[in-house]
């Protein structure tokens, strides 16, 4: 595999960053991996497991002389990190991110990117409910999309280089406008997570009157909800605060659909329910046919981590 960057600096060492470390080592797309996390405990764990070639005690130290800098922190923390590292970024370097929201990241990070440094936001559409430096595995990005969102005036060669880097990690790649990205992700990720958190919250209320039977007899559907709702609360708090308009738009449409189904159930309209479920089931089949999931009940994650 071609080495695309000599030194890669990862700011934040959670699931995505730790998986990037393993994937970079597997594909040898970088010569040196440098890492930094705000928590001293996280840095100690990263050193203990040998996650990176070098762990630094400040973000500014980590990005010094780096060719690629990837911000792997919650969206709400990106502005302060960018402000810290901006003055020490070397000319010709590329700064990117893995945030689930793109317009806010561009607005927050862009003003601190110095002249001569390429700013190319990105978002790998991959993850599990686990977090921390021990949670990563090299296969996380395999056959999963990474969306690149070049800003106005982005250098074409720098974009191509980052694209090939992500493909080297196993990802499929697309480019997208930031506002369109945020709307698409509101449908495919943000609103589903909000619904999952809400459903688990309802179950938490109900278990007080059902003697914990909701938990004891959890069926597959509820287990899927609880898996999604186990995701990092800081990350998801920031996602909803920073993709407010798109999430509220999709949530409004969801509420309309839910009211229509509620009415069909109340009126005993079996034809409407059958037609609706038939139409929506085809979307699930399309996801599997596109190679973005499997029929396995654990979504193939455990198999990937064991191989």
N, C-alpha and C positions, 0 to 999 in steps of 0.2 A: 504494500500500500504506500502511496506517495505521502511524504511528510509535508503538510500544508503550512504549519506554523512551527517555529523553533521553540518559542515559549508561550504557553497558555496559562493565564491566571484566572482562577475561579474565585469569585467573591460570594461567599455563602457555600456551605458544604452539606446540603441536605440531599434528598433523593436524586434530584436531577443532576446536581454537580457530582455527586459520588458515582452515579451511573455514567456520566461523561468521562470520569477518570478511568473507570474500567473499560469503557468502549474505546477510549483513546489508546490505552495500552494494548488492547486487542488488535486494533487496526494500525497502530504506530503512525498516526497522523500528526503527532506532535513529539518534539524531542524532550521537552521538559514541562511538567505540570506543577504549577505553584498554587497554593490554596490559602484562603483566609476565611475565618468565621468570627463573628462578633463575640460569641461565647467562648471563654477560655476552656470550658469543659469539652465543647465540640472540637476545638483545636487539639486538645490532648487526645481525644479519641482518634482523630484523623492521624495524628502522629503515631499512636499506638498500632493502628492497623496498616500503616504505610500507605494511606490513601493517595497522597501526592508525593512528588519527589521532594517538595519542600513546603512546610507550613509556616506562614509568617504571622506576626503578632499585630500587624496593621494592614489595612487595605492598601495604603500608599506604598508600603514596602512590597506587597505582593505583586502590584502591577508594574513595578519598575522594570523597564526594558522588555516588557511583555509584548508579543506580537498580536495576540488575541486576548481580550479581556471579556469575560462573560459574567454579567451580574445575575447571580442566582439567589437573590434575596427577595423577600416580599415586595410587592409593588410599592407599598407605602414607604419603604426604606430606600428606594433607588435614588431619589433626589439627593439625600444626604451623602450617600456613598459616591455618587457622581461628583458632587461638590468637593469631596475629599481627594479623589483620585485624579480629577481633571488636570491639575497643574503638573502632574508627574507623568502623564501619558506621553509616550515617545512618538514623534512624527512618523506617520505611515502605519501606525497600529490600528487595529479594528476593535471597537467596543460594541458588544452585543448584549443580549439579555435572554432570559427564558420566561419572562412574565406572561401571564394569561390575558393581560389587557395591554393594548398597544398604543392607543392614542395618549393615554395618561403617561405612559413611560416615555414617549417621544417628547411630550411637553415638559416632563420632569428632568430628564437626562440631557436633552439636546442643548440647553443653554450652557452646560458645563463641559461640552466636548470641544477641545481646542482646535484651531485651524490646523489642517494637515492630518487629523485623526478621523478615520472612517467610522461613522455611526450607523450600524445596521441591526435594528431590532429583530428579534426572532422569537418563535414560540414552538417548542417541541410538544406535540399533542400526545404525550405519553405520561404515564404515572401509575402509582398504586396508592393505597391509603397509608403507606408507611412513610416515615420521614427520618432524617438524621443521616450521619455519615456511614453508618453500617447498613443502610437500607438499599444502597445502589447495587445494580448488576448490569453487566455489559450489554445484555440483550434487550434492555428496556426500549431502545429506539428502533429496533429491527422492524422494518416494514411499517413503521408508524410515521405519520407526516410531521415534518417541521416546517412551519410557515415562516418565511422571511418577509420582512416588511421594510424594504429600503426607504429611507427618507428622501425628500426632494434633493436632487443633485448627488445622490450616492454614486460612488465610483464603480463602474461596471466590473472592473477586474476584482475589486475588493468583494463585491457581491458574489461573483463567480467563485472566488476562493473560499468564502464562507459556505457557499452552497456545497461545494465539493467536500469540505470538511464534514458537514453534517451527513452527507451521503456516505462518507467514510465511517461514520459512527453507526451506519446501518439504516438511516432514515430515508424516507421519500421526502422530496422537497417541492414546495410551491411558493410563489410570491403572491402578496395580497396587499390591498390598500388597508391602512390601519382602521378606518371606521368600518369597513366591510368585515374585517377580521373580528372586531369587537361584537358586531351583530351576529355573525355566524357562531362565535363562541358562546354568546348569550343563549343560543338555541341548543347547541350540542353539549355544553358543559356547565355554564354558570347557572341557568335556571334549573336544570336537573339536580345540581347539587343543593340548591335552595329548597327544592321540593323534598329531597332526601332528608335534609336537616329537619324540615317541618314534620315529615311523617314520623321520624324517630322521636321528635318532641311530642307528638300526639301519643305515640306508644308509651312514652315515659309517663305521661299523665294517666293513661289508661291502666298501667300496671298497678297503680295504687288501688284500683277497685277490682282487679282481676287476680290478685294474689300472685303477681309476676308471671301469669300464664302467657302474656304476650311475648315475654323473653323466652320462656321455657319451650313454647311450641312454635318458635319462629320458623316460618316456611321460607322457601327459596327467595320469593319476592322481597320479603322483609329483610332477609340476610343481605340481599343486594343493596337495599337502602342503607343498612347499617354500615356496610363496607364503604360506601361513598361518604357517608356522614362521619366517618372516622378520620377524614382528611384534616390536614393542618388548619386549625381555626384561625390563626393569624393570617395565613395566606388567603383564605376565603373571605375573611373580613375585608381585607384590602381589595380583593377582586370586586366585591359588590359595591364598595364605596367608590371605586374607580371606574366601574362600567355601569354606572347607575342608569343612564338613559336606555341603553340597549336591553339591560336586564328587566327594567320595568315594562318596556314595550312587549317583550316576549312573555313576561309574567301576566300581563293583561290579556294577551291572546290565549294563553293557557287557561286563564280563569274563564274566558268565554267558552272555550271548548269543554271545560269541566261542567259549566252550567248546562250546556247542551246535553251532555251525557246524564247529568242529574235529572233533567227533565225527561229524557228517554226512559230512564229506570223508573221514575215515578209514574209515567204513563204506560209502562209496559210495552214500549216500542222496541220489540225484539229485532225487527228488520234494521232499524237504525243502528242498534248496538252491533249486530252482526256485520253490517257493511263497514262500520267504523273500524272494528277490530280487524277485519280482513284487510282493509286498506293500510292500517298502521303496521300490521304484521309484515307486510311486504318490505317496509323500511328496514326492519331487523334483518330480514333475509339479504337485503342489499348490502348491509354492513358486513355480514359474513362473507358474501361473494366478493366484496372488494378487498378482502384480506385484512380487515381492520378489527376482527375479533374471531372467536371460534365458538363452536357449540359446547365446549368444555365449561362446566359450571364455575370454574375459577378463572375463566377468561384466558386460560393458557399461562397465567402468570407463574404459578408454581413450577410448571414444567420448564419454563424459561430460566428460572432461577436455579434449578437443579442440574441443568445441562452445562 
